[in-house]
Each structure stands twice: as C-alpha cells, then as structure tokens.
Amino acid sequence: MTGNEVTLNNGVKMPQLGFGVWQVEDDEAEKAVTSALEAGYRSIDTAKIYFNEEGTGRALRNSGLPRQELFVTTKLWNTEHRYDDALRAFDDSLDKLGLDYLDLYLIHWPVPSQDRYTDAWRAMEQLLADGRVRAIGVSNFTAETLTRLVEEFEVVPAINQIELHPYLPQRELRDLHAKHGVHTEAWSPLGQGKTLLAEPVLTRLADKHGKTPAQVVLRWHLQLGNVVIPKSVTPARIAENIDVFDFELDDEDLAAIATLDNGGRIGPDPATFAWMG
C-alpha cells in the first residue's frame, strides 16, 4: 500500500490518501478507479448520489487485488435517513458495488431541517454491530450536529468528511474532531482547482520543493493529519496526486499556506443544505 495510514477510533486502519469519484460518470468512474488502483491508491470514496457505485465496483472487482487490501467508502443519501430506509439503502449500495461488506459508511449530509440524522445513525450503529461495515461516520456535519451524535449515542463517528482546503482550513471543527477522537477527512481538498493552485504562495512552495502546487496542498493536508481524497480522471494527474510522500513542508511553509484562509466555501452550508435530489 502506498503512503500513510491512520487508525480510526475503533482500531480500523485507513489509508490517509485516497481517491474520490464525485462528479464522475459511471463508465468514466470505472476507468478512473482502475487508473487509481494501478497508481497505488487503495482507498476509494464514492456515494449513492454520485450514481457511479456500479462502475466503481467493476473496477474494484476487476483489479485482481485482494478485498482486504482495499478500503471502500460510500454514503447514505438525504432521502433515506429513516431507520429502515437507511438499512435498505446500505443493501442497495453494497449490491451496486458488488461487495460483501463496506469499510466505511457515511451519512452524506445531516439535513438538520428534516431532523432525521439520528434515526440514520441508529441504522449505522446496527450495520456496524452486524459486521456489515467496519467503520461508520458522517460527512458535512457541523459542530452542532456532530456533538449531538457524540452525546446521544454509544458509537462516536470515526470520520467527519468536510469541505477543507487552504481557503477553508476548518480549524475549529478539526479541534472538535480531535477532542472526540473523530478523524477529519477533506473533500474538495484542492479547492477551486485553478484559482487556488495559482496562488503565488503555492507556486513559490512548489518551486522550492520541486513539486506541483497540487502536490504541495495535498502534502499540507497530510501534515495536518487530514484524510484526503483528491479526484481526477486523468491518469497522469491521478499518479501525480499520490506522489506526495517524498518531501515535507517546514513550519515556514505551513505558516505561509495559513495566510490563504479566507473562509471561502465552494459547496453549500451544511447547516442549511437540504437538497433531496
């Protein structure tokens, strides 16, 4: 396995650098995941609402890699937070992926306005207890919604997957995660792509280390302790994104990147987002 691993709060090990397939069509996802596995990625992140679980599953099965070497994540969609619906949704995702179990299952958004995420979490706990998933977590949870789960339930989420990049480093939420033993996972880790990666701070650090700005940002995530899932459909870029374990940012580099924090979001505000799709 290429790169580092993190140990989740239930002892399960997870690659710190994985591969995401958001906004990738099903057939294209099969090709992209195949390229990622060939490049050395072993953690693959998808979701029901991406509509590419089948293509992702084909790539996993056709890779020839032993199942125990793979770490597969998918997510529960907003329309299926009721307990029984969540259990059925899990079965459906597992069937589309063609797998016998999942490594990580996440509630995709809390949708606090419908206030059913606690029902969904009860279902997640049941799936974990039944041994059908190795770890459970959440995505896009705020301090408020995450704290409610921590206070009301026995199982603390292993992961909170949130929008996180140098424009939005999420310091307060990362501190809350650390307090409760929740690992931080970053989606959209490279921000708005061309905009962020053109920042003079990052181009200067890229020149300093003989790397690309994207590699500098991914290294920044790793040194913060974030789990990170960059996405690409270009084989060369896929390989480039995993080539970040042979250099290190120093304190001065990290301080320079910290100046990019402007609180700017790419995605919606999780406190109000309620799209049912």
N, C-alpha and C positions, 0 to 999 in steps of 0.2 A: 504494500500500500504506500502511495506517495504522500509525504508530508506528515503533519502532526495529527494527533488525536486528542480529543477532550473526553473526560469521563463525566457522564451525566449524573444527576443526583441519586439515581438508583443503581449506579455502578456500570451501566451500559457505556461502552466506548463508541465514539462517533468521530469520523474524520472532521477536522476543523475546516478544511476547504472542500466544498462540494460543488455540484453542478446543478443549476436551475433551468427549467424549461418553460417559464412564464412567457406567454405571447408567442409560442412556437406551435405551428400546426402539427397535427398528429403524425403525418408522414415525415415531416421535417424533424420532429422530435426523435423519431427512431434513428435517423441519420446522425443527429447531433449527439444523442446519448451514446451511440456507437463510437463516435469520434472521441467523446469524453472518456469512455472506458478504455479505449486504446491509448489515450494520453496519460492514463494513470488515476483518473478520478474513480472513487469507489462509493461516493455518496451522491445520490440523485434525488432531487426535490421536485415534485410535481403537485398537482391539486386537481380535485374533481372539476372545478370551474375552468381549468386550462383546456379541458377536452382533449388531452393528449396522453391519458393514462395507458391507453392501448398501445400506442406507438412506443411509449417509454418501456412498457412491459415487454414488447417484442425485442427491443434492443437488449434488455437485461437477459432475457432467456436465450437469445442467440449469441450472446457474448462468449459462452463457454466457461464463464467464471463461476466458481462455486458460490452458491447462495450466501454462505456465511461470510464471504469476503465483501458482500455488497451491503450498503446501508440505504434503505429506501424510505422516503418520506412522502406522504400525501396528506390532503387536508379535507376537512368537513366543511361543506358549503353552508351559507347563511339560511337557506330554506329548510335545513334538516337538523335544527337544534333540539327538537323534541326527542326525548329519550329513545323511543322505538325507531323514529326516523333516522337517528344517528347510527343506530346499530345496523339498520338496513343499508345506509349509505356506505358504511365501512365494508359490508359484504360486497356491495356493487363495485367499489374501488378495487378491492382485492381481486375480484373476478376480472375486471378490466386489465389490471396489471398482470394477471396470471400467476399470482404468488400465493403461498400458503400462509404467510404472516407478513406483517409490516414491522419495520424497525422503529418508525416514529409516525404518530398520527397527531395532527394539529387541528384545533378549531381555527378556521381561517380568519374570521373576524368576530368580535364579541357582539356586535349589533345591540348595544345596550338598550336601544329604544324598544326592542321586542322582548328583552329580558328573559331569554331562554338559554343563555350560555351555561347556566348552572345545570340545567337538565342535560345539556350536551356533555358537560364534564362528568356527570354521573355515568353516562354511557361509556365515556372514555375510560373511566376507572374500571368498569365492568370488563371491557375489552382487555385491559391490562391484566386484570385478575384472571381472566380466562386464558392468558398466554397467547392471545392472537396478535398482540403488538408488544414490542419490547420496551417502548417508552412512549409517553404521551405528553403533549404540550399545547401551546397556544400560539397564535400569530396575531399581531396588531393589537394586543391587549394594552390598555393604558394602566397607569399606576392604580387607578381605582378598581378596574375590572380584575386585574391580576391579584390585587390584595384581597378582594372578596373570595376568590378561589382558595388562596392560601389560608384564609381564616375559617372558611366554612367546610373544607374538605380535607380528607386524610392525605391524599396524594398531591404533592406540590408539583406544578408543571415543570418538566425537565428543560423546556425551551420556551422562550418567547421570541418569535421571529418578527422583527420590526423593520420599518424603513430606517436605514442607518448608513450614513456616508459622511465625508468631511464637512459638508454643508449642514448636516443634521446629526451630530455625534451622539445625541441622546444620553448625556452624562447622568442626569437624574434617574432615568429609567434603568440604566446599566447599574447604577449604585443600588437601586431597589432589588434588581435581579441578584446581585452579589449577596445582598443581605439574606435572601431567602433560598439561595442555592439554585437559582434558575440561570441557565446559560443564555446568553444573548446571541441571537442569530440575525445577521443582517441581510435584508433583501434590498435590491437596487444598490448594491454596495459601491458601484461606480457612479452613483448619482445620475445626472442628466448627460451621461456619456461625454459628448464633445464639449459641452460647457465646462464641466468640472475638470476634465482631463487637459483642458487648455490653460488652466490656471498657472500663472508663472511660477508660483511656489512649487507646484508638482513637476512642471517641466524642468526646473532647476534641479530638483532632487533626483529626477530620472537621469539627467546628465551626470550628476555626481556619482550615482551608483551603477551606471551603465545599464539601466533598465528603462522600461516604458512608464509613463505616468500611471497607467492602469496597474502595472505591477507594484508601483510604489503605494498606491491606495490599498491594494489587497494586502501588502505587507503590513501597512498601518493597522488594518483590521486584525490581522493575526496577532500582532504585538499587543493590541488592546485586549486580546482574549476572545474576540468575537468568532463565532462560527460564521462562515461566509459562503455564499452560493452564487458566484458570477454566472451570467448567462451569455452564450454566444452560439451562433450556428456556423461560424467559420472555423474550420479545423485548425488553422494556424493560430487564431486568437484563442481558441479553446486550449491549445497546448501552451501558449504564452501565459495564460492566466494561472496555470498551475506551477509555473516555473518561478516560484517566489520564496523558495526555502534556502537559497544560497547567498542571501545578503540580509543585513539588519539595519534598521533605521536607528540613529542615535537620538539622544534627548533633544538636541538642537533641531533635528529633522522633525521630531514629533511636535515640538513647540511651534514650528513653522506651519505644519498642517493644521494645528489647532486654531490658527488665525482665520481659517476658512469658514469657521462656524458662523452661519447667518440664520439658522433656524428654518431654512427653506425646505419645504416638503415638495416631493414630486407627486406622491399619492394623496388620497383623501385623509381627512382627520378621523382616526379610529373612534373618537368619542361620539361622532355623529354619523359615520358612514353606515348606511342601511340598505344598500342595493341588494336586491334579492335575486336578480338575474334569471 
